[in-house]
Every structure is written in structure tokens, then in C-alpha cells.
């Protein structure tokens, strides 16, 4: 029987009958050259398979390198959280932020000219402008206030002087308003003198306010 | 699905049936479940590249680390190269022989023995040549002789070069026949030729390759040594 590459191929592929296989294997065991020929063909087949297989394995390894491991649970990206700061540090940061805002507000917000009497005079004006029970007549204090509100401080001052002289109940109100009017006219020394003239016996509350204002008034 | 049903589907000529079988295998893999050696062998025996590549991928990811652990790897050798050669040995072996998976972890055992054999042959050769200062005691234990002859890594490299030296037409037909496991009819359709012509060309090509392997002094003697 002639053993060529095709016949060896059929043997290696298991395509021979039982009888043919038996004859083939007998030949292998008795004929060294033939055994070598078969081994050579097996080597040749491996030589064909090897580079193709290695190429495939390379692709498999590349695939592994670019994807999560088989069987591993889907990996969720984890964002690392910063550790919580201590309560003291957080409080200090809050205070610092508040102070920063105050400082910013001081520089950013429009500055009003410093008028320590404004708060008191506003209250007096509010009280005096209230409903007087249908009485439409205006007192000298109300007329002075009206002029004060329109910015006519110069005209308001004599009316406040009149109240200071004639109405002890409204004297301290008029003194405050007069001091404020003088302040708006830039006569700060005169304004200070009027505040100093407010007496405790006339109105203890206004007296204390005047004293406090005088301490800060420059 | 039983093992027999899975076998039938994987060996089917219908690609849809094979894909169905592969999906059946991939689902437990994606859940982190193990696949048995029986199933892996079945996949490695498949003629379809995407089927046996799935098995190879699983083996690399799940078994390589354990198999290679504790092995002495010479500095000149790459761990992955050694393992890939062992995979090639496994792949060629399971396609020709019955693989006894009744033994515990037989795929692991096979691959570990092949890896050890590659390393010990490499070290023995380089010790003879005086190219390494490796202590003789570090050479792995002799490998299990029950395994079939396995070529050296160097031998594969020479064979790869010889195959590359063939013409493009030869390489294409030989690859279709011996790597893609195509029948002559399929090869003829792919290369747009007749079956008879393909057959003649294929055996002429394989004879040419055999001749080149036989004429190579390293390979010829190596193959003769294997037979003695």
C-alpha cells in the first residue's frame, strides 16, 4: 500500500476504517521511515496551526486587557469621598465664611453718611405722622417734620425751636429733630450742642439715647 | 440543558445552534459561576474559533494564575508565552485524543505539566550552552511522561518561520484545512476553485512544508529524537 500525504491525513483525521487503521499502525511500528513521515506530517500540521493559534490567543489577551474579568460583577465606578471634617473645623469654617461675607458687604454695599440720630428721628417722625383722630390742623412740630422730610432743614429749625420753647412734652422730640437738621446742614458742633442740651428730667429715654449718640458722634 | 444536548449543539453544523449552546455556557460565566472541564474540552474541540476562544479566555482568566503559581520562570522567558504554548499543546491534544476529565482538575494538571516541561527543557538547553547561571536545583521536577510528545518553544518558532516561508496560496489553503477545519468543498468555495484542484494543491503544499521541516537540522533531529 502506498502511504502518501493524503493517506496520512486521512489517518490523522480519523477517516480510515478499522482495518486500515490497524494496517497503518502496524506499518508505523515496523517502518521507522514511515513513522518519521507521519511525525513529520503531524509537525507540519502543528506548524500551520501554531501561528494562527498564537494570533488568536493574542486577540483573546487583548480582549481580556480591555474588558472586565469574566464572571466578575459589573464594576461600578467608585467616587472617593473626602472624610468628614470635625465639627469644630466645620464651625470655624462657617464663621470664617460669615466674616468674609460681612467684609465683602462692607466694601460692596453703598455707604450711607454716618448719622447716629437717624434711627431716633425716624421713630419720632413716624409717631408724629400718625392718625390724629380727624384733626387736620398741624402742630409746629408736624409742620417742622414736613419741612424736614422735604429736605428744607433750614426752614424746619425755627419750628423745632418753637416747640422746644413752648411744649415741654415734645421738647426732646424737637431737640432730636433739630440736631438731625443741623447735622444735615453740616453743622455738627451745633448738632452736638443740641444733643447735650437734652435733659434727663424732660425724657429719660431720649436723654440716654442722646448720651450714647454723643459718645460716637464725631 | 444536559451535557449531551450541549455536545450535540456545539458539534452542530448550524451556526445558530452553536451560538445557542455558547450563550448557554456564557450566561453562568457572566454570573461568576465555574464551567466544568468537560464543557471546556467540548468548547476546545469545536471547529469554530469564537467557541474555543471563549474557552481559552476562561482558562486564562480563571486558571492561569493558579497553574503558574510556584513555578520558577527564568528571567529570559515570559510567563504568558509559556502559558500560551501550553494552551496550544492542550488545544491540539484535545482535538486528537480523548481527554480524561474524570481526574480532578485535569486541565490544570495538563497545563501545569506542559509549562514545567517547557521551562525544564529551556533551562536544560541553556545550561548545556552555559548561557545561564541558573542553579541546577531550581529546574522543575521531570514532567509527567504520560503526556504525548510536546515540541519545544524554540521548535514552534522554527516551524512558524517555515510555514511563513510558503507562498500565500499555500498558507491560505493549509490554514483553512488544518486551522479552520474546513472540508475540501468549503475550501474550494472560499478560494473559488474546484475540490479536486484544492486537494492536489493542499497535498503538494503540505509535502513542501514537510520537506522544509525535515531539511532543517534542528527540527529533523528533534522529531527523530521524539520517535526514539
HADDOCK unambig.tbl for C-alpha pairs under 7 A between the chains (distance, minus, plus):
assign (segid A and resid 5 and name CA) (segid B and resid 203 and name CA) 6.15 0.50 0.50
assign (segid A and resid 5 and name CA) (segid B and resid 207 and name CA) 6.93 0.50 0.50
assign (segid A and resid 6 and name CA) (segid B and resid 203 and name CA) 6.52 0.50 0.50
assign (segid A and resid 36 and name CA) (segid B and resid 224 and name CA) 6.77 0.50 0.50
assign (segid A and resid 39 and name CA) (segid B and resid 223 and name CA) 6.97 0.50 0.50
assign (segid A and resid 40 and name CA) (segid B and resid 210 and name CA) 5.88 0.50 0.50
assign (segid A and resid 41 and name CA) (segid B and resid 210 and name CA) 6.13 0.50 0.50
assign (segid A and resid 44 and name CA) (segid B and resid 206 and name CA) 6.95 0.50 0.50
assign (segid A and resid 44 and name CA) (segid B and resid 209 and name CA) 6.19 0.50 0.50
assign (segid A and resid 44 and name CA) (segid B and resid 210 and name CA) 5.68 0.50 0.50
assign (segid A and resid 45 and name CA) (segid B and resid 178 and name CA) 6.43 0.50 0.50
assign (segid A and resid 47 and name CA) (segid B and resid 156 and name CA) 6.83 0.50 0.50
assign (segid A and resid 47 and name CA) (segid B and resid 159 and name CA) 4.87 0.50 0.50
assign (segid A and resid 47 and name CA) (segid B and resid 160 and name CA) 5.55 0.50 0.50
assign (segid A and resid 47 and name CA) (segid B and resid 163 and name CA) 6.14 0.50 0.50
assign (segid A and resid 48 and name CA) (segid B and resid 163 and name CA) 6.22 0.50 0.50
assign (segid A and resid 48 and name CA) (segid B and resid 174 and name CA) 6.74 0.50 0.50
assign (segid A and resid 48 and name CA) (segid B and resid 175 and name CA) 6.25 0.50 0.50
assign (segid A and resid 48 and name CA) (segid B and resid 178 and name CA) 6.89 0.50 0.50
assign (segid A and resid 49 and name CA) (segid B and resid 178 and name CA) 6.51 0.50 0.50
assign (segid A and resid 49 and name CA) (segid B and resid 179 and name CA) 5.24 0.50 0.50
assign (segid A and resid 50 and name CA) (segid B and resid 160 and name CA) 6.74 0.50 0.50
assign (segid A and resid 51 and name CA) (segid B and resid 160 and name CA) 5.91 0.50 0.50
assign (segid A and resid 60 and name CA) (segid B and resid 53 and name CA) 6.85 0.50 0.50
assign (segid A and resid 60 and name CA) (segid B and resid 57 and name CA) 6.12 0.50 0.50
assign (segid A and resid 69 and name CA) (segid B and resid 61 and name CA) 6.84 0.50 0.50
assign (segid A and resid 70 and name CA) (segid B and resid 29 and name CA) 6.43 0.50 0.50
assign (segid A and resid 70 and name CA) (segid B and resid 30 and name CA) 5.97 0.50 0.50
assign (segid A and resid 70 and name CA) (segid B and resid 32 and name CA) 7.00 0.50 0.50
assign (segid A and resid 71 and name CA) (segid B and resid 29 and name CA) 5.19 0.50 0.50
assign (segid A and resid 71 and name CA) (segid B and resid 30 and name CA) 4.48 0.50 0.50
assign (segid A and resid 71 and name CA) (segid B and resid 31 and name CA) 5.30 0.50 0.50
assign (segid A and resid 71 and name CA) (segid B and resid 32 and name CA) 3.44 0.50 0.50
assign (segid A and resid 71 and name CA) (segid B and resid 33 and name CA) 6.71 0.50 0.50
assign (segid A and resid 72 and name CA) (segid B and resid 32 and name CA) 5.84 0.50 0.50
